[in-house]
Structures are given as C-alpha cells and as structure tokens.
C-alpha cells in the first residue's frame, strides 16, 4: 500500500523543484511535521500490539476454559507473542523509514543540525515506546499462559 503524506509531497518537491527550494517549508516546519508522522507510525504499532495482546489473552483464556491441553495453550501464547513482536518490528521499520526520509529532505535543503536532532529524538522516543509496549504485551501474554496452565511462563516460552 502506498501512503501519500505531506512528507512524500515535500520529498517530491525537493527532488523535482530544484530552483524552488527557496519556497520550501522551513527546516523547523518540516521537522515538526516529521515528528507528527513518526508519532503516528508509533501509535499505529502500539495499537496493533495492544489489539494482538487482547486477542491472544482472550484466546488463551478460551482455550483454558475449553480444557485444551497445556501444549495447545502454550502454542497459542507463542503465536500471540509472535504477532506482537511482528507488529513491533513493523512499527520500528515504519518509524525508521519516516525518520530517514525526513533526514534526507532536511539534508537536501541544507538544514541546520537542530531540526535533524528533533527528528532523531522523536525517532528514538518512538522506538523506546514501541519496545516498552512490546515488553508489556509479552508479559501479559505470559501471565495469561501461566494462569491457564499453572506453570511458570518462562518454562513454557519457546
């Protein structure tokens, strides 16, 4: 899926309007838009991880209620962790892609370091948030597994 954003328009403008660089948005304005887009990518990832966690925990509970054997419940927990980790990885890729595109645009217009540092800080903060949510999501899944099978989740982790 191709997503047309303000950033992609700015990138196109920089690439194709060489003489019009004087009309380009300021580096600070570009950096601010980039921070917003980086945050949106991170929020999308967080929402996906939260959804996958809720579905996984509910599935573990349902399997337990239905009397499924421990290996089946553990396999469900493993699949849920995998889904959460995949959402986190995709989120980090999206954040990195957006940040690096922003840095490219800022370099193309000879931006000072300040706006670039703002983009890099937003990137790092978003990656940290994604990592923290990933860790918490996996902990919730492990807790649901431990509650369902009555064994330490670390023993059942694959």
N, C-alpha and C positions, 0 to 999 in steps of 0.2 A: 504494500500500500504506500503510495506516495502522499506525503503530507505537505501541503503548501502552507508555509508560515511566513510571518513577517521576516524572519531570519533568511529564509531561502530567497525572498524577494530582494533583500538587502545584498545578499551574496551575488545574485544575478546583476543587480545594479552596479556593483563594484567590478564584476567581470566584464560587463558589456558597455559600460558608460565611462570609460577611462577619463574623458575630458570633463565629465560631470561630477568628479569627486568632490568638488567644492560644494555641491548641492547635497552631498550625502549627510545623513544624520550625524550628530556629534558622536565621538567615541563613548562619551558617558551615556548618551541615549541608547546606543547600540548595546553597551554593557548591561544597562538596566533591562532592556528587552530580553537579552540573553539570560539574565538571572531569572526572569519570569518564566521563560521557556524551559530552562533547566529544572526549575522548581516544579513545573507541570509534569515533566518526564518522571521526576522522582515521585510525585503524588500518584501518578498512574501506576508506577511499580508498587508503591505501598498499598494502594487499593487492591491490586491484583494479589499481592501476598496475603492481605487480610482476608480476602474472599476465599482463596485457596486453603487458608488455615481453617476458616469456619466450615467449609465443605469437608475438609479432611477430618476435623474433630467430630463433626456430626456423623460422618461415615464410620469412624472408629466406634462411636457410641452405639450406632445402629447395629453394627456387626456384633458388638458385645451383647446387646440386648437379644439378638437373634441366636446367641450361643455359638458363634463362629469360633473355630479353634484358634489358639494363640498365633500360629504361623500365618494364618489368613489376616488376622488383625494387624500383625506386625508388617505384613506386606502392604497393607493399606496405609499404614503410617509411613512406610518407606516411600510409597508413591506420592503421598501428600508432601513429605519433605522435599522430594524431587521437584514437585510442582512449584513449591515456594522458592526453592533455590533457582529454578529456571526463571521465574518472574523477577527475582533479584538480579540475576545475570543480565536479563534483557533490559532491566531498568538502568543498570550501570552502563551498559552499552549505549543506551539512548542518551543518558546524561553525558557520557564521554563524547559521543558524536556531536551533540549540540554544542558542548563547550569547545571542542576543537574547531568546529565550523565558525563559531563566534571569534575565536582567536585568529583564525585565518582572515576573517573580514577585518578585524581590528588591525592586524598586520598590514593588510592591503591598503588601509587608509592611513598608515603610519601613526597609529595611535600611541600615545604615551603609555608607560607601564601601568599607571593607576587603573584604568578600565580593564586591562588584561588581568590584573591581580584580583579585581572584583569578580570577574568570570571564574577564575581559578578557585577562589574562595567558595563561590556558590557550588562549583563542581565538587569540591572536597566535602562540603557540608552535606550535599545531597547524597553522595556516596556513603558517608557516615550514617545518615538516616536510614538509607536502604539496608545497610549492614546491620544496624541495630534492630530494625523491624524484622529482618530475616532471622536473626538470632532469637528474638522473642517468639516469632511464629513457630520456629522449630522446637522451642521449649514447650509451647502449648501442645503441639502435636505429641511430643514425648510424654508430657504429663497425661494426656488422654490415653496414650498407649499403656502407660504404667498403671493407670486407674483401671483400664479394661482387663489387663492380663495379670495384674498383681505382681509384676516383676520389675526390677529396676530397668528403666527405659534404655540405659546405656548397654545393658546386656542384649536387648533386642534390636539395637540400632545396627544397621547394615553398614 
